[in-house]
Amino acid sequence: MSTISTTDYRSVYHFSPKEKWMNDPNGMVYFQGEYHLFYQYHPYGNTWGPMHWGHAVTKDLYTWEELPVALAPDEHGMIFSGSAVVDWDNTSGFFDEEPGLVAIFTHHMEVPNDQPVQRQSIAYSKDKGRTWNKYEGNPVLQHEAFVDFRDPKVFWHEQTKAWVMIIACGQTVCLYRSPNLKEWTFASEFGAGIGSHDGVWECPDLFPLAVDEDKQQEKWVMLVSIGADPAFKEGSRTQYFTGNFNGSTFAPDEDSLTVRWLDHGRDNYAGVSWSDIPAEDGRRLFMGWMSNWMYANQTPTEGYRGVMTIPRELRLETIHEKITLVQCPARELEQARTPKLSLYNVNAKEAQAYLGTLELESYEMEAIWASEQPVEFILRCSEKEQTVIGLDASKQVVYVDRSRSGIADFHEHFQGRHTANIQTQNREQHLRIYVDASSVEVFANDGQAVITDLIYPAAEAKGISMACVHDDLIFSSLQIYELCGGR
Ligand code: FRU
């Protein structure tokens, strides 16, 4: 008789819905002490289906409260991806005394024997996102030529005092402007002949960031996710551009003439940033869907399917003279820590002996060392399974190898090793690794490169060890914290 599965790969500190299918994060907005997460949700199935907006909130970025579905399909179709903003000055006229939330999303309508129709609509909430009213004038924006016309991300552009929408249009993005979120005027199109066109463009975002923390030097960052195409074994991925934006037109930097990936793993897709983070906080917080359209419908979870990345802070830094998007875990996650191992100035042999005593499933590991020697950590391991995370300073690479990480037979391209180039000269090497029931997220050398990968190890594969290092390699710091969450 078969035994009952001991794990459903349920993450401890990452958000996943209690049941059923989830994909993209939507409508991420901070309002009155809560970070809202809406998400592409199919409440009646564990695979993609008629899309609703699911809803969850968090106050600390690791304990999530799931709320009832926010938006359901209607006469205009399914509710595809989009964004939400706080209408502080009641530009929309939807609100009375208090400011409220406005969601801007794609209505996707299936048409028998024809192409589907994608149009943009809005809805508003006067009760902190708990209930929503769809605008009676929906849809508010349509296009005659684009079949793929979706995923509006809206922000207030203070310099030109207008709402700006960036929206995916097949193989480009378009920018629109509005005084009131209801009437939209075309401003510009971007993307022809630049960046990756390996798949349909989806889920764009556009926001300013200081370069090297210098507020005088600001650049705009554009995120564009590109859908899976069977010709590319990487599946769906997210690219970014840096440049200047004047309220209407985005002009890319020279650095952006070659393709630049947000993440070098396989499982960080459709991510965008939170709107309305208070100015005194000042961070640009990001979260992605931790999956890949190549196999998203086949991952081996039961009862639910879909999980988000950890919330991350995005920054711009000059690395090798290029303005580069770097990511680090949102600092709130430090509050979820329970220290399990804390070593300073320890050699590899001693460190390995300590690691061998640990068994952990959901944790953070931070290692710092100054050496050209390659270092490999072997996580979520048992006799049969292991996930290998390595940094080789002499080769200037970081990698995750999930070839033997557990269940992988649901897709031919799931197994494999994912590598990123990093700058390693004249510095200590630094790995921050977040491990959960079914994922690893690796931040190398202060977030210069990130690798996000799903893994499906057996519940008992909890071992931790190290390999390929000289016994006398010294870790100036090696820390392990168990991480708790809201579940
Ligand atoms: C991206 C995406 C979006 C679309 C949504 C549908 O993953 O394809 O472009 O709005 O998912 O669920």
Residues whose N, C-alpha, C, O or C-beta is under 5 A from the ligand:
A	BS01	FRU	D24 Q40 M51 F80 S81 R150 D151 E202 C203 A270
